[in-house]
Every structure is written in C-alpha cells, then in structure tokens.
C-alpha cells in the first residue's frame, strides 16, 4: 500500500509560503482560504521546506 496523497500541491505550497512571509496575513486566514487545518498547513510546508522556520 502507498502513502496517502498530499493535501496540497507544489503550487499551493508556494502560494502559502509567500503568504506566510507576510506578517500582515493571519494564519487563520490562510487555513480558511485553502480549507485546511493549521496542522496540515505546517506539516505540508515543513515537509517541503528542508528545515526553514516559519512563524507560528
């Protein structure tokens, strides 16, 4: 059996990363916009970031 498919594609992750760099954009608005949980957001960004830190 394979792994579960990723919740977010690479393009969406790039968009989220750009939003995370903007301190005026609340995390809650990002999760609402993409219909994901805060946990999914951080897990998806972390898996593709190779250790870059993002705000909480």
PDB file of N, CA, C, O and CB in Angstrom:
ATOM      1  N   UNK A   1       0.829  -1.186   0.000  1.00  0.00           N
ATOM      2  CA  UNK A   1       0.000   0.000   0.000  1.00  0.00           C
ATOM      3  C   UNK A   1       0.870   1.244   0.000  1.00  0.00           C
ATOM      4  O   UNK A   1       1.922   1.281   0.639  1.00  0.00           O
ATOM      5  CB  UNK A   1      -0.941   0.001   1.202  1.00  0.00           C
ATOM      6  N   UNK A   2       0.428   2.251  -0.714  1.00  0.00           N
ATOM      7  CA  UNK A   2       1.163   3.505  -0.799  1.00  0.00           C
ATOM      8  C   UNK A   2       0.757   4.485   0.284  1.00  0.00           C
ATOM      9  O   UNK A   2      -0.106   4.213   1.118  1.00  0.00           O
ATOM     10  CB  UNK A   2       0.960   4.132  -2.148  1.00  0.00           C
ATOM     11  N   UNK A   3       1.395   5.605   0.241  1.00  0.00           N
ATOM     12  CA  UNK A   3       1.075   6.678   1.186  1.00  0.00           C
ATOM     13  C   UNK A   3      -0.163   7.433   0.725  1.00  0.00           C
ATOM     14  O   UNK A   3      -0.560   7.367  -0.439  1.00  0.00           O
ATOM     15  CB  UNK A   3       2.267   7.647   1.338  1.00  0.00           C
ATOM     16  N   UNK A   4      -0.752   8.142   1.654  1.00  0.00           N
ATOM     17  CA  UNK A   4      -1.899   8.982   1.349  1.00  0.00           C
ATOM     18  C   UNK A   4      -1.434  10.146   0.459  1.00  0.00           C
ATOM     19  O   UNK A   4      -0.347  10.681   0.676  1.00  0.00           O
ATOM     20  CB  UNK A   4      -2.573   9.507   2.662  1.00  0.00           C
ATOM     21  N   UNK A   5      -2.229  10.540  -0.524  1.00  0.00           N
ATOM     22  CA  UNK A   5      -1.835  11.650  -1.399  1.00  0.00           C
ATOM     23  C   UNK A   5      -1.676  12.956  -0.608  1.00  0.00           C
ATOM     24  O   UNK A   5      -2.357  13.173   0.394  1.00  0.00           O
ATOM     25  CB  UNK A   5      -2.874  11.837  -2.522  1.00  0.00           C
ATOM     26  N   UNK A   6      -0.786  13.801  -1.066  1.00  0.00           N
ATOM     27  CA  UNK A   6      -0.551  15.078  -0.396  1.00  0.00           C
ATOM     28  C   UNK A   6      -1.811  15.938  -0.463  1.00  0.00           C
ATOM     29  O   UNK A   6      -2.516  15.953  -1.472  1.00  0.00           O
ATOM     30  CB  UNK A   6       0.649  15.821  -1.034  1.00  0.00           C
ATOM     31  N   UNK A   7      -2.078  16.650   0.623  1.00  0.00           N
ATOM     32  CA  UNK A   7      -3.261  17.506   0.677  1.00  0.00           C
ATOM     33  C   UNK A   7      -3.089  18.741  -0.198  1.00  0.00           C
ATOM     34  O   UNK A   7      -4.066  19.300  -0.695  1.00  0.00           O
ATOM     35  CB  UNK A   7      -3.551  17.922   2.118  1.00  0.00           C
ATOM     36  N   UNK A   8      -1.847  19.159  -0.383  1.00  0.00           N
ATOM     37  CA  UNK A   8      -1.565  20.373  -1.137  1.00  0.00           C
ATOM     38  C   UNK A   8      -0.514  20.102  -2.210  1.00  0.00           C
ATOM     39  O   UNK A   8       0.453  19.375  -1.981  1.00  0.00           O
ATOM     40  CB  UNK A   8      -1.094  21.495  -0.197  1.00  0.00           C
ATOM     41  N   UNK A   9      -0.717  20.694  -3.374  1.00  0.00           N
ATOM     42  CA  UNK A   9       0.277  20.515  -4.444  1.00  0.00           C
ATOM     43  C   UNK A   9       1.389  21.561  -4.305  1.00  0.00           C
ATOM     44  O   UNK A   9       1.302  22.464  -3.473  1.00  0.00           O
ATOM     45  CB  UNK A   9      -0.395  20.622  -5.849  1.00  0.00           C
ATOM     46  N   UNK A  10       2.414  21.429  -5.114  1.00  0.00           N
ATOM     47  CA  UNK A  10       3.585  22.311  -5.016  1.00  0.00           C
ATOM     48  C   UNK A  10       3.243  23.779  -5.271  1.00  0.00           C
ATOM     49  O   UNK A  10       3.800  24.669  -4.628  1.00  0.00           O
ATOM     50  CB  UNK A  10       4.649  21.863  -5.999  1.00  0.00           C
ATOM     51  N   UNK A  11       2.340  24.028  -6.199  1.00  0.00           N
ATOM     52  CA  UNK A  11       1.936  25.408  -6.494  1.00  0.00           C
ATOM     53  C   UNK A  11       1.256  26.042  -5.278  1.00  0.00           C
ATOM     54  O   UNK A  11       1.527  27.193  -4.934  1.00  0.00           O
ATOM     55  CB  UNK A  11       0.986  25.445  -7.716  1.00  0.00           C
ATOM     56  N   UNK A  12       0.385  25.288  -4.642  1.00  0.00           N
ATOM     57  CA  UNK A  12      -0.315  25.793  -3.461  1.00  0.00           C
ATOM     58  C   UNK A  12       0.659  26.037  -2.324  1.00  0.00           C
ATOM     59  O   UNK A  12       0.541  27.034  -1.611  1.00  0.00           O
ATOM     60  CB  UNK A  12      -1.406  24.813  -3.020  1.00  0.00           C
ATOM     61  N   UNK A  13       1.621  25.138  -2.144  1.00  0.00           N
ATOM     62  CA  UNK A  13       2.638  25.316  -1.104  1.00  0.00           C
ATOM     63  C   UNK A  13       3.419  26.605  -1.351  1.00  0.00           C
ATOM     64  O   UNK A  13       3.709  27.341  -0.408  1.00  0.00           O
ATOM     65  CB  UNK A  13       3.601  24.100  -1.062  1.00  0.00           C
ATOM     66  N   UNK A  14       3.759  26.882  -2.599  1.00  0.00           N
ATOM     67  CA  UNK A  14       4.484  28.111  -2.926  1.00  0.00           C
ATOM     68  C   UNK A  14       3.650  29.344  -2.580  1.00  0.00           C
ATOM     69  O   UNK A  14       4.174  30.331  -2.062  1.00  0.00           O
ATOM     70  CB  UNK A  14       4.865  28.129  -4.416  1.00  0.00           C
ATOM     71  N   UNK A  15       2.356  29.281  -2.868  1.00  0.00           N
ATOM     72  CA  UNK A  15       1.464  30.394  -2.529  1.00  0.00           C
ATOM     73  C   UNK A  15       1.392  30.589  -1.016  1.00  0.00           C
ATOM     74  O   UNK A  15       1.426  31.716  -0.523  1.00  0.00           O
ATOM     75  CB  UNK A  15       0.054  30.148  -3.100  1.00  0.00           C
ATOM     76  N   UNK A  16       1.294  29.483  -0.293  1.00  0.00           N
ATOM     77  CA  UNK A  16       1.215  29.555   1.166  1.00  0.00           C
ATOM     78  C   UNK A  16       2.509  30.110   1.742  1.00  0.00           C
ATOM     79  O   UNK A  16       2.473  30.923   2.666  1.00  0.00           O
ATOM     80  CB  UNK A  16       0.918  28.171   1.762  1.00  0.00           C
ATOM     81  N   UNK A  17       3.641  29.687   1.218  1.00  0.00           N
ATOM     82  CA  UNK A  17       4.930  30.217   1.692  1.00  0.00           C
ATOM     83  C   UNK A  17       4.998  31.728   1.533  1.00  0.00           C
ATOM     84  O   UNK A  17       5.475  32.436   2.421  1.00  0.00           O
ATOM     85  CB  UNK A  17       6.092  29.562   0.934  1.00  0.00           C
ATOM     86  N   UNK A  18       4.515  32.217   0.389  1.00  0.00           N
ATOM     87  CA  UNK A  18       4.515  33.663   0.162  1.00  0.00           C
ATOM     88  C   UNK A  18       3.617  34.363   1.186  1.00  0.00           C
ATOM     89  O   UNK A  18       3.975  35.416   1.712  1.00  0.00           O
ATOM     90  CB  UNK A  18       4.044  33.987  -1.277  1.00  0.00           C
ATOM     91  N   UNK A  19       2.473  33.785   1.461  1.00  0.00           N
ATOM     92  CA  UNK A  19       1.566  34.363   2.454  1.00  0.00           C
ATOM     93  C   UNK A  19       2.171  34.323   3.851  1.00  0.00           C
ATOM     94  O   UNK A  19       1.995  35.260   4.631  1.00  0.00           O
ATOM     95  CB  UNK A  19       0.229  33.625   2.445  1.00  0.00           C
ATOM     96  N   UNK A  20       2.880  33.249   4.173  1.00  0.00           N
ATOM     97  CA  UNK A  20       3.496  33.132   5.497  1.00  0.00           C
ATOM     98  C   UNK A  20       4.593  34.176   5.714  1.00  0.00           C
ATOM     99  O   UNK A  20       4.852  34.574   6.850  1.00  0.00           O
ATOM    100  CB  UNK A  20       4.073  31.731   5.681  1.00  0.00           C
ATOM    101  N   UNK A  21       5.225  34.611   4.657  1.00  0.00           N
ATOM    102  CA  UNK A  21       6.266  35.635   4.785  1.00  0.00           C
ATOM    103  C   UNK A  21       5.694  37.024   5.058  1.00  0.00           C
ATOM    104  O   UNK A  21       6.418  37.922   5.486  1.00  0.00           O
ATOM    105  CB  UNK A  21       7.106  35.675   3.526  1.00  0.00           C
ATOM    106  N   UNK A  22       4.404  37.199   4.812  1.00  0.00           N
ATOM    107  CA  UNK A  22       3.755  38.486   5.045  1.00  0.00           C
ATOM    108  C   UNK A  22       3.197  38.517   6.467  1.00  0.00           C
ATOM    109  O   UNK A  22       2.242  37.801   6.766  1.00  0.00           O
ATOM    110  CB  UNK A  22       2.627  38.738   4.002  1.00  0.00           C
ATOM    111  N   UNK A  23       3.779  39.338   7.350  1.00  0.00           N
ATOM    112  CA  UNK A  23       3.328  39.374   8.743  1.00  0.00           C
ATOM    113  C   UNK A  23       1.913  39.925   8.915  1.00  0.00           C
ATOM    114  O   UNK A  23       1.323  39.778   9.985  1.00  0.00           O
ATOM    115  CB  UNK A  23       4.280  40.201   9.558  1.00  0.00           C
ATOM    116  N   UNK A  24       1.366  40.550   7.886  1.00  0.00           N
ATOM    117  CA  UNK A  24       0.012  41.098   7.978  1.00  0.00           C
ATOM    118  C   UNK A  24      -1.078  40.078   7.645  1.00  0.00           C
ATOM    119  O   UNK A  24      -2.265  40.369   7.792  1.00  0.00           O
ATOM    120  CB  UNK A  24      -0.116  42.282   7.058  1.00  0.00           C
ATOM    121  N   UNK A  25      -0.684  38.895   7.201  1.00  0.00           N
ATOM    122  CA  UNK A  25      -1.656  37.853   6.848  1.00  0.00           C
ATOM    123  C   UNK A  25      -1.744  36.856   8.001  1.00  0.00           C
ATOM    124  O   UNK A  25      -0.776  36.148   8.280  1.00  0.00           O
ATOM    125  CB  UNK A  25      -1.255  37.130   5.513  1.00  0.00           C
ATOM    126  N   UNK A  26      -2.897  36.793   8.673  1.00  0.00           N
ATOM    127  CA  UNK A  26      -3.055  35.842   9.785  1.00  0.00           C
ATOM    128  C   UNK A  26      -3.067  34.386   9.301  1.00  0.00           C
ATOM    129  O   UNK A  26      -3.559  34.078   8.216  1.00  0.00           O
ATOM    130  CB  UNK A  26      -4.349  36.141  10.550  1.00  0.00           C
ATOM    131  N   UNK A  27      -2.522  33.519  10.122  1.00  0.00           N
ATOM    132  CA  UNK A  27      -2.508  32.081   9.822  1.00  0.00           C
ATOM    133  C   UNK A  27      -3.931  31.583   9.594  1.00  0.00           C
ATOM    134  O   UNK A  27      -4.175  30.791   8.683  1.00  0.00           O
ATOM    135  CB  UNK A  27      -1.835  31.283  10.973  1.00  0.00           C
ATOM    136  N   UNK A  28      -4.860  32.039  10.408  1.00  0.00           N
ATOM    137  CA  UNK A  28      -6.255  31.594  10.288  1.00  0.00           C
ATOM    138  C   UNK A  28      -6.833  31.919   8.916  1.00  0.00           C
ATOM    139  O   UNK A  28      -7.622  31.139   8.383  1.00  0.00           O
ATOM    140  CB  UNK A  28      -7.114  32.241  11.374  1.00  0.00           C
ATOM    141  N   UNK A  29      -6.458  33.047   8.340  1.00  0.00           N
ATOM    142  CA  UNK A  29      -6.991  33.390   7.013  1.00  0.00           C
ATOM    143  C   UNK A  29      -6.399  32.480   5.934  1.00  0.00           C
ATOM    144  O   UNK A  29      -7.068  32.166   4.949  1.00  0.00           O
ATOM    145  CB  UNK A  29      -6.694  34.870   6.679  1.00  0.00           C
ATOM    146  N   UNK A  30      -5.154  32.061   6.119  1.00  0.00           N
ATOM    147  CA  UNK A  30      -4.537  31.144   5.159  1.00  0.00           C
ATOM    148  C   UNK A  30      -5.226  29.786   5.219  1.00  0.00           C
ATOM    149  O   UNK A  30      -5.564  29.212   4.183  1.00  0.00           O
ATOM    150  CB  UNK A  30      -3.022  30.993   5.438  1.00  0.00           C
ATOM    151  N   UNK A  31      -5.434  29.274   6.420  1.00  0.00           N
ATOM    152  CA  UNK A  31      -6.079  27.958   6.554  1.00  0.00           C
ATOM    153  C   UNK A  31      -7.506  27.994   6.029  1.00  0.00           C
ATOM    154  O   UNK A  31      -7.959  27.037   5.401  1.00  0.00           O
ATOM    155  CB  UNK A  31      -6.074  27.499   8.024  1.00  0.00           C
ATOM    156  N   UNK A  32      -8.210  29.075   6.274  1.00  0.00           N
ATOM    157  CA  UNK A  32      -9.586  29.190   5.774  1.00  0.00           C
ATOM    158  C   UNK A  32      -9.602  29.264   4.247  1.00  0.00           C
ATOM    159  O   UNK A  32     -10.425  28.620   3.596  1.00  0.00           O
ATOM    160  CB  UNK A  32     -10.278  30.435   6.374  1.00  0.00           C
ATOM    161  N   UNK A  33      -8.696  30.046   3.688  1.00  0.00           N
ATOM    162  CA  UNK A  33      -8.628  30.228   2.229  1.00  0.00           C
ATOM    163  C   UNK A  33      -8.420  28.900   1.499  1.00  0.00           C
ATOM    164  O   UNK A  33      -9.018  28.659   0.450  1.00  0.00           O
ATOM    165  CB  UNK A  33      -7.496  31.197   1.870  1.00  0.00           C
ATOM    166  N   UNK A  34      -7.567  28.041   2.064  1.00  0.00           N
ATOM    167  CA  UNK A  34      -7.239  26.775   1.407  1.00  0.00           C
ATOM    168  C   UNK A  34      -8.024  25.585   1.963  1.00  0.00           C
ATOM    169  O   UNK A  34      -7.861  24.463   1.484  1.00  0.00           O
ATOM    170  CB  UNK A  34      -5.764  26.504   1.541  1.00  0.00           C
ATOM    171  N   UNK A  35      -8.868  25.817   2.961  1.00  0.00           N
ATOM    172  CA  UNK A  35      -9.702  24.752   3.513  1.00  0.00           C
ATOM    173  C   UNK A  35      -8.915  23.659   4.199  1.00  0.00           C
ATOM    174  O   UNK A  35      -9.249  22.479   4.096  1.00  0.00           O
ATOM    175  CB  UNK A  35     -10.526  24.151   2.435  1.00  0.00           C
ATOM    176  N   UNK A  36      -7.852  24.062   4.911  1.00  0.00           N
ATOM    177  CA  UNK A  36      -7.001  23.094   5.603  1.00  0.00           C
ATOM    178  C   UNK A  36      -6.858  23.485   7.070  1.00  0.00           C
ATOM    179  O   UNK A  36      -7.154  24.613   7.462  1.00  0.00           O
ATOM    180  CB  UNK A  36      -5.610  23.001   4.928  1.00  0.00           C
ATOM    181  N   UNK A  37      -6.403  22.540   7.857  1.00  0.00           N
ATOM    182  CA  UNK A  37      -6.151  22.830   9.267  1.00  0.00           C
ATOM    183  C   UNK A  37      -4.775  23.455   9.428  1.00  0.00           C
ATOM    184  O   UNK A  37      -3.938  23.390   8.528  1.00  0.00           O
ATOM    185  CB  UNK A  37      -6.264  21.550  10.122  1.00  0.00           C
ATOM    186  N   UNK A  38      -4.559  24.054  10.574  1.00  0.00           N
ATOM    187  CA  UNK A  38      -3.257  24.637  10.891  1.00  0.00           C
ATOM    188  C   UNK A  38      -2.184  23.545  10.878  1.00  0.00           C
ATOM    189  O   UNK A  38      -1.066  23.773  10.416  1.00  0.00           O
ATOM    190  CB  UNK A  38      -3.294  25.351  12.270  1.00  0.00           C
ATOM    191  N   UNK A  39      -2.523  22.384  11.378  1.00  0.00           N
ATOM    192  CA  UNK A  39      -1.587  21.259  11.397  1.00  0.00           C
ATOM    193  C   UNK A  39      -1.196  20.855   9.980  1.00  0.00           C
ATOM    194  O   UNK A  39      -0.018  20.632   9.703  1.00  0.00           O
ATOM    195  CB  UNK A  39      -2.201  20.061  12.137  1.00  0.00           C
ATOM    196  N   UNK A  40      -2.167  20.760   9.089  1.00  0.00           N
ATOM    197  CA  UNK A  40      -1.881  20.401   7.702  1.00  0.00           C
ATOM    198  C   UNK A  40      -1.012  21.455   7.042  1.00  0.00           C
ATOM    199  O   UNK A  40      -0.085  21.121   6.304  1.00  0.00           O
ATOM    200  CB  UNK A  40      -3.178  20.221   6.915  1.00  0.00           C
ATOM    201  N   UNK A  41      -1.301  22.719   7.297  1.00  0.00           N
ATOM    202  CA  UNK A  41      -0.507  23.798   6.730  1.00  0.00           C
ATOM    203  C   UNK A  41       0.956  23.652   7.128  1.00  0.00           C
ATOM    204  O   UNK A  41       1.836  23.623   6.268  1.00  0.00           O
ATOM    205  CB  UNK A  41      -1.048  25.157   7.179  1.00  0.00           C
ATOM    206  N   UNK A  42       1.217  23.559   8.426  1.00  0.00           N
ATOM    207  CA  UNK A  42       2.603  23.480   8.890  1.00  0.00           C
ATOM    208  C   UNK A  42       3.283  22.184   8.457  1.00  0.00           C
ATOM    209  O   UNK A  42       4.460  22.194   8.095  1.00  0.00           O
ATOM    210  CB  UNK A  42       2.652  23.601  10.402  1.00  0.00           C
ATOM    211  N   UNK A  43       2.559  21.080   8.491  1.00  0.00           N
ATOM    212  CA  UNK A  43       3.158  19.811   8.094  1.00  0.00           C
ATOM    213  C   UNK A  43       3.536  19.832   6.612  1.00  0.00           C
ATOM    214  O   UNK A  43       4.627  19.388   6.252  1.00  0.00           O
ATOM    215  CB  UNK A  43       2.192  18.649   8.382  1.00  0.00           C
ATOM    216  N   UNK A  44       2.667  20.333   5.763  1.00  0.00           N
ATOM    217  CA  UNK A  44       2.934  20.377   4.326  1.00  0.00           C
ATOM    218  C   UNK A  44       4.092  21.304   4.002  1.00  0.00           C
ATOM    219  O   UNK A  44       4.947  20.963   3.184  1.00  0.00           O
ATOM    220  CB  UNK A  44       1.693  20.820   3.571  1.00  0.00           C
ATOM    221  N   UNK A  45       4.132  22.467   4.629  1.00  0.00           N
ATOM    222  CA  UNK A  45       5.220  23.415   4.386  1.00  0.00           C
ATOM    223  C   UNK A  45       6.532  22.853   4.917  1.00  0.00           C
ATOM    224  O   UNK A  45       7.571  22.984   4.269  1.00  0.00           O
ATOM    225  CB  UNK A  45       4.915  24.781   5.043  1.00  0.00           C
ATOM    226  N   UNK A  46       6.494  22.237   6.074  1.00  0.00           N
ATOM    227  CA  UNK A  46       7.701  21.670   6.681  1.00  0.00           C
ATOM    228  C   UNK A  46       8.282  20.548   5.821  1.00  0.00           C
ATOM    229  O   UNK A  46       9.496  20.482   5.629  1.00  0.00           O
ATOM    230  CB  UNK A  46       7.392  21.145   8.088  1.00  0.00           C
ATOM    231  N   UNK A  47       7.432  19.674   5.308  1.00  0.00           N
ATOM    232  CA  UNK A  47       7.892  18.542   4.505  1.00  0.00           C
ATOM    233  C   UNK A  47       8.629  18.988   3.253  1.00  0.00           C
ATOM    234  O   UNK A  47       9.499  18.270   2.761  1.00  0.00           O
ATOM    235  CB  UNK A  47       6.722  17.667   4.121  1.00  0.00           C
ATOM    236  N   UNK A  48       8.297  20.145   2.737  1.00  0.00           N
ATOM    237  CA  UNK A  48       8.910  20.621   1.502  1.00  0.00           C
ATOM    238  C   UNK A  48       9.930  21.728   1.730  1.00  0.00           C
ATOM    239  O   UNK A  48      10.547  22.199   0.775  1.00  0.00           O
ATOM    240  CB  UNK A  48       7.846  21.110   0.565  1.00  0.00           C
ATOM    241  N   UNK A  49      10.120  22.154   2.981  1.00  0.00           N
ATOM    242  CA  UNK A  49      10.979  23.317   3.230  1.00  0.00           C
ATOM    243  C   UNK A  49      12.414  22.974   3.604  1.00  0.00           C
ATOM    244  O   UNK A  49      13.288  23.838   3.534  1.00  0.00           O
ATOM    245  CB  UNK A  49      10.388  24.142   4.313  1.00  0.00           C
ATOM    246  N   UNK A  50      12.674  21.737   3.999  1.00  0.00           N
ATOM    247  CA  UNK A  50      14.009  21.323   4.433  1.00  0.00           C
ATOM    248  C   UNK A  50      14.541  22.166   5.591  1.00  0.00           C
ATOM    249  O   UNK A  50      15.681  22.631   5.595  1.00  0.00           O
ATOM    250  CB  UNK A  50      14.973  21.399   3.269  1.00  0.00           C
ATOM    251  N   UNK A  51      13.657  22.336   6.570  1.00  0.00           N
ATOM    252  CA  UNK A  51      14.108  22.952   7.806  1.00  0.00           C
ATOM    253  C   UNK A  51      13.945  24.451   7.921  1.00  0.00           C
ATOM    254  O   UNK A  51      14.340  25.014   8.942  1.00  0.00           O
ATOM    255  CB  UNK A  51      15.489  22.639   7.993  1.00  0.00           C
ATOM    256  N   UNK A  52      13.386  25.131   6.933  1.00  0.00           N
ATOM    257  CA  UNK A  52      13.173  26.562   7.093  1.00  0.00           C
ATOM    258  C   UNK A  52      12.092  26.808   8.130  1.00  0.00           C
ATOM    259  O   UNK A  52      11.071  26.121   8.152  1.00  0.00           O
ATOM    260  CB  UNK A  52      12.794  27.215   5.751  1.00  0.00           C
ATOM    261  N   UNK A  53      12.320  27.773   8.971  1.00  0.00           N
ATOM    262  CA  UNK A  53      11.362  28.094  10.036  1.00  0.00           C
ATOM    263  C   UNK A  53      10.326  29.104   9.529  1.00  0.00           C
ATOM    264  O   UNK A  53      10.660  30.026   8.785  1.00  0.00           O
ATOM    265  CB  UNK A  53      12.098  28.656  11.284  1.00  0.00           C
ATOM    266  N   UNK A  54       9.111  28.926   9.926  1.00  0.00           N
ATOM    267  CA  UNK A  54       8.049  29.867   9.622  1.00  0.00           C
ATOM    268  C   UNK A  54       7.390  30.300  10.907  1.00  0.00           C
ATOM    269  O   UNK A  54       7.468  29.612  11.926  1.00  0.00           O
ATOM    270  CB  UNK A  54       7.020  29.255   8.660  1.00  0.00           C
ATOM    271  N   UNK A  55       6.746  31.435  10.852  1.00  0.00           N
ATOM    272  CA  UNK A  55       6.105  31.970  12.058  1.00  0.00           C
ATOM    273  C   UNK A  55       4.961  31.091  12.522  1.00  0.00           C
ATOM    274  O   UNK A  55       4.418  30.298  11.753  1.00  0.00           O
ATOM    275  CB  UNK A  55       5.596  33.380  11.806  1.00  0.00           C
ATOM    276  N   UNK A  56       4.603  31.238  13.784  1.00  0.00           N
ATOM    277  CA  UNK A  56       3.505  30.451  14.334  1.00  0.00           C
ATOM    278  C   UNK A  56       2.311  31.297  14.611  1.00  0.00           C
ATOM    279  O   UNK A  56       1.292  30.791  15.080  1.00  0.00           O
ATOM    280  CB  UNK A  56       3.925  29.753  15.586  1.00  0.00           C
TER     281      UNK A  56
END
